[in-house]
Amino acid sequence: MKIEQHIKIAVDAIVFGYSDNNLNVLLIKQKFGALKDQWALVGGFVKDHETLNEAVKRELKEETGVTVNYLEQLYTFGDDINRDPRFRVVSVAYFALVNSRKLVLTADSDAEDAQWFPIKELPELAFDHKDIIEKAHLRLKNKLTYQPIGFDLLQKEFLFSDLENLYCTILEKEIDRRNFRKKIVSFGIIEETGGFSPKKSGRPAKMFKFNNTKYKRLSKEGFLFEINFA
């Protein structure tokens, strides 16, 4: 039986960063084609010799200069056969959490520009990328209940309030901070560094860091963490 098929396979990357109590998304501005000057997720077509994982890492490097060690496959988008105005495209989306303060963005390839945008202040996006980001954000919220998150988003040393604010930002709700602290400490995934915040007045707050060994073990095994809201 002869099969008529002219479908192209693409990858898209939803890269989350965190700064100033904002959950941010990495976007690029299209340089060419009918969608020139529109903002979009980092991504592109998979080459014949590439795996999906290789393709998404290549696109990130080419379009933004960013190297990401870990990418998690999110979902495959292709039910809408007209999601790309040029031709039929099925896209496999990946998402990652990174410390955006450590990354230097360099737009190249078919990207005119590369910038971080707060998730609540996204520009108009090309294709169905708004829907993709919404699905990735929902996955991120759900992950908070079964996997510790924060190691890749926060600085190496941080205030406990930074971790609390990170959870509040992702969940878009105020948490029960006393209960949250008690539970996080009980898991043993953070420890005091011996340092203090550089406050000029008042009692300086203790600095913390992640216990890498316990963090990686819980990240691999998963954990149940019920979050109470204020």
N, C-alpha and C positions, 0 to 999 in steps of 0.2 A: 504494500500500500504506500503510495506516494504521500509524503507529508509536506504541506506548504507551511513554512514557518520562517518568519523574518523578525523575530523578537530579539531585542538587544538586552544584555544584562549589565546593570550598573550597580555601583555601591555608593552609599551616602554615609557621612560620619556626623553624628551629633556629639560634639565635644563640649562638656560642661566644665566651667571654671567657677571660682567663687572669690569675690572681693567686695569689701565695704558692704557686707550684708546683702549682696546681690548674687543670685544664681545667674551666671552668664552663659551664653551660647556663642560658639565660634562660627562666624559667617564669612563668606567671600562675595565680592561683587563680580558679576559676570563681565568678561572682557569682550566676548565676541557673540555673534549671532543675533537672533530675533529677541533674545532675552538680555541683551547687552545692558549693563548698568543696573540690573536687578540683583538683589541680595538673595543668596541661596546657601544651602549647606555645602560643605566641602564634599566633593564626590566626582564621579565620572564613570566611564565605561570600563568594563573588565577586558583586559587583553587576552588573546587566545591562550597564551602560555602561563597566565597567572592564576593563582588561587584567589578566592574572594578576599581573604585576609591580606594577601600581598597587594591586591589592587587598592584597598582602602588605605593602607599605610602609604602606598606610593602617592595616591592623590593628596593625602594630608601633607606629605613632604613637598610635593611639587607646587601645590597651590598656596600653602601657608608657611612652609619651612619647619613645620612642627613634626616631631617624632613622638609617637605614643607607644608605650610598651604593651599596654593591655587594652584591647577592644572587645566589647561583648556584643554578640549579634542580637539585635533587637527584634526585627520583624521583616517580612518580605512584602513589599508594596507593588501591586500589579493588578488588583481587581478592577481598577478604573483603567480601561484600555486607552483612554485619552489623557492620561496624566501627564504625558509629554506631548506637546503640540507637533513635534517633528516626526515621530514614529512610535511604534509600540515599544515601551521600555518597562522591564521589571527591575526594581531596585531592591537590593538587600541592604538594610540599614544597620549600622553599628553605633554604639555609643561608648564614650569614655569619660572618666573623671580625671582632671588634671589640676595641678597647682599652676594657675595661669600666671602667677607672678614670676615664675621661673622661665616662661616661654617668651621668645622674641619672634613676633610674627613677620614673615617676609612673603608678601604676595608675589606670585610668579605663575608661569604656565598660562592657563586661560583665566586667571583671577586678576582683576584690576586692583583689588584691595582686599585686605583681610582684617576683621575687627571683632572684638568681643561686644556683645549686646546683652543687657539685662533681659531675662526671659519675659519680663512684664513690659518691655519697651522694644519689642522686635519691629523691624521695618516690614513693609509689604514684601512677601517672599515669593520666589518663583516656584512653579510646579505645585506639588502638594506638600511642600516642606513644612508649612505651619502644622499640618496634621501629624507629620512625622515627629516634630519636636514635642507636640502635645503627648504623643504616645510614649516618647522617651522620658518625658517628665513624670508621667504616671508610673512607668516602670521604676524610676528612681525613688519615688515616694514609697512604692511597695517594698523595695529592697531594704528600706530602713527597718522593717519589722523582722527580717531574717538574715541580715548581713550588716556588720559594722561598716559604716561609711564615714569618711573624713580624712583618712590618711593621705589620699591623693589631692584633696581639695584645700586643706589647711597648711599653714607653714609648719616647719619641722618642730618648732616650739610655739605653744599657743596658750591662751587663757582658757579656763573651763567655760567661761561665758562665750568664747568664740565658737566652741563646739555646740553649745546650746543654741546660739543664734543661727548656726549653720542648719541645724535640724528644723528650727522654726521657719527659716527661709525656704527650705525645700518643701516642707509640709504645708506652708502658707497658713499656719496656725500657731498660736502661743501654747507651749507645752508646760506641764507641771514641772518646774525646774528642780525642785527639791527631790521629787521622785525620780526624775531623769538622772540626776547626779548619783543618787544612791545605786541605781541599776547599772550605770556605766562603770562606776568604781567596782562593783561586785564582779563584773566580767574580767577585770584585771587587764583591760586593753590599753589603759593609759597609766602613766606614772609621773610623779613630780620630778622636775629636772634639778631642783635646788635653787633655781633662779626666780626672780620676781619681776613683775611688770614695772616699767620705768615711770611710775606715777610720781608726780611732783608734790602731791598733797594726798592726805589720807593714807590708809593702810595699803601697802602694795599687795597685789594679788599674786598667787603662786602661778608659775609657768608649768605646763605639762607637755609631755610628748607621748607618742604611741609606743606601746610595747610591741615591737615588730613581730616577735615570735608568737605571742598570743593572738595578735591581730590577724596574722596570716593563717593561723590554725582555725580561728573562728570564721574567717572569710571563706576558707575552703569547706569547712564542715557545715557552716550555717548556724544560726542561733535564733531563738525565739525571743523577741523583745517587744513587749506590749508598751506602747507609748501612751501615757496619760496626758490629756490636754487640760489647760487651765480653765 
